[in-house]
Amino acid sequence: MKQCDAELIALLILGGFTDYRKQFKAITRQARSCFEAADWQAIQRLSAERIDLYELIVEQVGRQISAAISDISDHALWVSVKVSYIKLVVTRDDAELSETFYNSIYCTIFGHLQITDQMMFIHSGAGTLSQLNALNAGQISRRYRLKDGLAVFLNQLLDDYQFSIPWENKRRDIRNLLRYIRGNFAADVVADDKTVIEVINSVFYRNKGAYIVGRVDFNHRAVPFILPVLNNERGGVYIDTALTDENDVSVVFSFTRAYFLVDVDIPAAFIRFLHSLIPMKSIAELYNSIGFYKQGKAEFYRGFMAHLEQTSDPFEIAPGTRGMVMTVFTLPSYPVVFKIIKDRFASTKQITREGVKAKYQLVKKHDRAGRMADTQEFVNLALPKSRFSDTLLNELMQVAASSVDIGVNEVVIKHLWTERRMIPLNIYLDEMLHQDNEQAVFLAINEFGKCVKELAAANIFAGDMLFKNFGVTRHGRVVFYDYDEISYLTECNFRSIPEPLYPEQELAAEPWYSVSSNDVFPEEFSLLTACDRRVRKVFNQLHSDLLDPEWWVNMQTQVSQGAIIDLFPYRKLRRFDRETPE
């Protein structure tokens, strides 16, 4: 009887996974027509809908299993379920995703406890990425050679990636690409008919952009490239620029970017190809970037556990100013921080534990600007106790005891988020000021202002805009990572501070004017730069408009009217000229 139950559960899980993949693809494939129609709101809706899809189907399958099987907590039963499930999915092109979906069902039923490889897929049985790549790479990309010359190749490329609306000026785009290539690559490479260009079949869609992604192989060296395509909103498309520097390509796939809508049939082979373009990106980050965030979480977990086995450094409290809502620790040898909600918040924080969780979910669904760090949420994460110092354990028990169980050999964190480690902006600025590095200070403050403005354009108000809540990435970008006070821009009431009626009011400890919970006084942001006159000078030079309520109200108006602001993952100076006559 138990074997029949095991087979039934395996079939129910596979049925749910098949439904998930079908709906995921259907949502993703709508992106092309939305891009062609310049329906930017629809693309945002698709992105949010696809994120919600996974949990909805996992919950649905969990209910089906509970209704069909009386005792679903029998360990021996789940050993058999896994065996039956492997037989069903072993030949699938998306086997690694199916394993992760199974894990999600198992964790839903067992509350993320009793995690063993006998009953779930701690280690993947889907085969190595390299094997899948060797078998399936031909289905991932198109291959071109330069035997007929560079111009002929570019003409063919634009024909092969034609949209339902025409190129705005195909001849001009080819001319711009020729100039770029000849200005950035040696002549013998451009003329070499042995040079091979591989281009991913599927176009990547996100926000207002479509991206053609590939690589050029020559002289035993590969160079990645991305061609961003934009819609002129008048019935035509054009190549906006070319990105071939590995750092520029990496930023497009950054951990702070919203997920791409891209059609993927064989995920492991697809990811392997992407990893060959930007090897500095982890497999986990790349799965995240194309919307398989649960697979990204699984890959992160496996990679992190392997790293723990190969290293010995202890966890430590993360550098930077202690948070009033979160306690944060890190492992020096691994580029990630672990964030746990504190048991008690500072009196100035008007938020609950559930409110914090809701803010983090909002970020996952809403970030369209690429200015907020992506996170992974874990429940009952077991870590080796030997890697925790007494100092850190005491800190955790003092500020977050309800979230931590300390056993003989393990420390179990009941709920936490992982996030890419960055240099806190306040620490970065202090260091650059100490070094008298005025250029670095200028760039960092400019990035800070751009970050705040781009978040506002995406209908996000950061709330607590202190420098300690922003981080500097290895590419020098500034991103926001402290989410307990974020809100939608349209929910804020931006005001000027009223003039005092008499001097005593201005000197009083309390404000002389009424303040509602959603009131924001941009003039108070000047306190951010009170730390140093050099910082204040740069901020006022570049972003003094952020101190003006009118700037915020104007941005609110644009957002409320449905405007989707142009936000692209490359600098304006990279963009091709579209105006100069031929």
GINORPE-V64281 format. One record per pair of residues at least 24 apart in sequence whose C-alpha atoms are under 7 Angstrom apart, sorted by sequence separation. I is the first residue (numbers start at 1). J is the second residue. D is the distance in whole Angstrom. If there is no record, write none. Layout:
I & J & D
I & J & D
This chain:
225 & 249 & 7
385 & 409 & 5
462 & 486 & 5
463 & 487 & 7
495 & 519 & 7
497 & 521 & 6
522 & 546 & 7
523 & 547 & 5
384 & 409 & 6
385 & 410 & 5
461 & 486 & 6
462 & 487 & 7
493 & 518 & 6
494 & 519 & 6
495 & 520 & 6
496 & 521 & 6
522 & 547 & 5
523 & 548 & 7
24 & 50 & 6
384 & 410 & 5
385 & 411 & 5
460 & 486 & 7
461 & 487 & 5
492 & 518 & 5
493 & 519 & 5
494 & 520 & 5
495 & 521 & 5
522 & 548 & 6
383 & 410 & 6
384 & 411 & 6
451 & 478 & 6
460 & 487 & 6
461 & 488 & 6
492 & 519 & 6
493 & 520 & 6
494 & 521 & 6
522 & 549 & 6
96 & 124 & 7
250 & 278 & 6
262 & 290 & 7
382 & 410 & 6
383 & 411 & 5
451 & 479 & 6
460 & 488 & 5
461 & 489 & 5
492 & 520 & 7
259 & 288 & 7
260 & 289 & 6
261 & 290 & 6
382 & 411 & 6
383 & 412 & 6
459 & 488 & 5
460 & 489 & 5
96 & 126 & 5
255 & 285 & 7
259 & 289 & 5
260 & 290 & 5
382 & 412 & 4
447 & 477 & 6
448 & 478 & 6
459 & 489 & 5
95 & 126 & 6
259 & 290 & 5
260 & 291 & 6
381 & 412 & 5
382 & 413 & 6
447 & 478 & 5
459 & 490 & 7
246 & 278 & 7
259 & 291 & 5
380 & 412 & 6
381 & 413 & 5
380 & 413 & 5
381 & 414 & 6
456 & 489 & 6
20 & 54 & 7
380 & 414 & 4
444 & 478 & 7
379 & 414 & 5
380 & 415 & 6
90 & 126 & 7
253 & 289 & 6
379 & 415 & 5
20 & 57 & 7
82 & 119 & 6
378 & 415 & 6
379 & 416 & 7
82 & 120 & 7
378 & 416 & 5
79 & 118 & 6
377 & 416 & 6
378 & 417 & 6
79 & 119 & 5
150 & 190 & 7
377 & 417 & 4
16 & 57 & 6
78 & 119 & 5
376 & 417 & 5
377 & 418 & 7
426 & 467 & 5
149 & 191 & 7
375 & 417 & 6
376 & 418 & 5
425 & 467 & 5
426 & 468 & 5
62 & 105 & 6
375 & 418 & 6
376 & 419 & 7
425 & 468 & 6
375 & 419 & 5
424 & 468 & 6
16 & 61 & 6
374 & 419 & 6
425 & 470 & 5
58 & 104 & 7
146 & 192 & 7
147 & 193 & 5
373 & 419 & 7
424 & 470 & 6
425 & 471 & 5
58 & 105 & 6
62 & 109 & 7
146 & 193 & 5
424 & 471 & 4
425 & 472 & 6
13 & 61 & 6
145 & 193 & 6
423 & 471 & 5
424 & 472 & 6
12 & 61 & 7
145 & 194 & 7
146 & 195 & 6
422 & 471 & 5
423 & 472 & 5
145 & 195 & 6
422 & 472 & 6
423 & 473 & 7
145 & 196 & 5
422 & 473 & 6
144 & 196 & 6
145 & 197 & 6
143 & 196 & 7
144 & 197 & 5
224 & 277 & 5
496 & 549 & 6
143 & 197 & 6
144 & 198 & 6
206 & 260 & 5
495 & 549 & 6
143 & 198 & 5
205 & 260 & 6
206 & 261 & 6
494 & 549 & 6
9 & 65 & 6
142 & 198 & 6
143 & 199 & 7
204 & 260 & 6
205 & 261 & 5
343 & 399 & 6
141 & 198 & 6
142 & 199 & 5
204 & 261 & 6
205 & 262 & 6
342 & 399 & 5
343 & 400 & 5
141 & 199 & 5
142 & 200 & 6
204 & 262 & 5
342 & 400 & 5
494 & 552 & 7
141 & 200 & 4
142 & 201 & 6
203 & 262 & 6
341 & 400 & 7
343 & 402 & 7
494 & 553 & 7
140 & 200 & 6
141 & 201 & 5
202 & 262 & 6
140 & 201 & 6
202 & 263 & 6
215 & 277 & 7
466 & 528 & 6
5 & 69 & 7
173 & 238 & 7
173 & 239 & 6
490 & 556 & 6
489 & 556 & 6
168 & 236 & 5
167 & 236 & 5
168 & 237 & 5
169 & 238 & 7
165 & 235 & 6
166 & 236 & 5
167 & 237 & 5
168 & 238 & 6
490 & 560 & 7
6 & 77 & 6
10 & 81 & 6
165 & 236 & 6
166 & 237 & 6
167 & 238 & 6
6 & 78 & 7
9 & 81 & 7
315 & 387 & 6
314 & 387 & 4
315 & 388 & 5
6 & 80 & 6
7 & 81 & 6
10 & 84 & 6
313 & 387 & 7
314 & 388 & 6
2 & 77 & 6
6 & 81 & 4
10 & 85 & 5
314 & 389 & 7
317 & 392 & 6
340 & 415 & 7
316 & 392 & 6
340 & 416 & 5
3 & 80 & 7
7 & 84 & 6
339 & 416 & 5
340 & 417 & 7
6 & 84 & 7
338 & 416 & 7
339 & 417 & 5
297 & 376 & 6
338 & 417 & 6
339 & 418 & 6
338 & 418 & 5
371 & 451 & 6
17 & 98 & 6
337 & 418 & 6
338 & 419 & 7
336 & 418 & 6
337 & 419 & 5
336 & 419 & 6
337 & 420 & 6
17 & 101 & 6
336 & 420 & 4
337 & 421 & 5
371 & 455 & 7
335 & 420 & 6
336 & 421 & 5
369 & 454 & 6
335 & 421 & 5
369 & 455 & 6
13 & 102 & 6
369 & 458 & 6
368 & 458 & 6
445 & 538 & 7
445 & 539 & 6
449 & 543 & 6
442 & 538 & 6
446 & 542 & 6
457 & 555 & 7
459 & 559 & 6
457 & 559 & 7
320 & 424 & 6
373 & 479 & 7
320 & 427 & 7
372 & 479 & 5
373 & 480 & 7
371 & 479 & 5
372 & 480 & 5
373 & 481 & 6
457 & 565 & 6
258 & 367 & 6
371 & 480 & 6
372 & 481 & 6
258 & 368 & 5
257 & 368 & 7
257 & 369 & 7
258 & 370 & 6
257 & 370 & 4
256 & 370 & 5
256 & 371 & 6
256 & 372 & 5
256 & 373 & 5
255 & 373 & 6
256 & 374 & 6
255 & 374 & 6
360 & 483 & 7
359 & 483 & 6
359 & 484 & 6
359 & 486 & 7
36 & 164 & 7
356 & 484 & 5
36 & 165 & 7
140 & 270 & 6
137 & 269 & 6
136 & 269 & 6
132 & 268 & 7
133 & 269 & 4
132 & 269 & 6
129 & 268 & 6
133 & 272 & 6
129 & 269 & 7
129 & 272 & 6
321 & 468 & 7
207 & 368 & 7
44 & 207 & 7
43 & 207 & 6
40 & 207 & 7
40 & 208 & 6
94 & 266 & 6
93 & 266 & 5
94 & 267 & 6
31 & 205 & 6
38 & 231 & 7
38 & 233 & 6
100 & 295 & 6
97 & 295 & 6
100 & 298 & 7
369 & 567 & 6
31 & 261 & 7
28 & 261 & 5
28 & 262 & 6
29 & 263 & 6
28 & 263 & 6
25 & 263 & 7
112 & 379 & 6
113 & 380 & 7
112 & 380 & 6
51 & 365 & 7
48 & 365 & 5
252 & 569 & 6
251 & 569 & 7
241 & 574 & 6
241 & 575 & 5
240 & 575 & 6
241 & 576 & 5
240 & 576 & 6
176 & 576 & 7
40 & 564 & 7
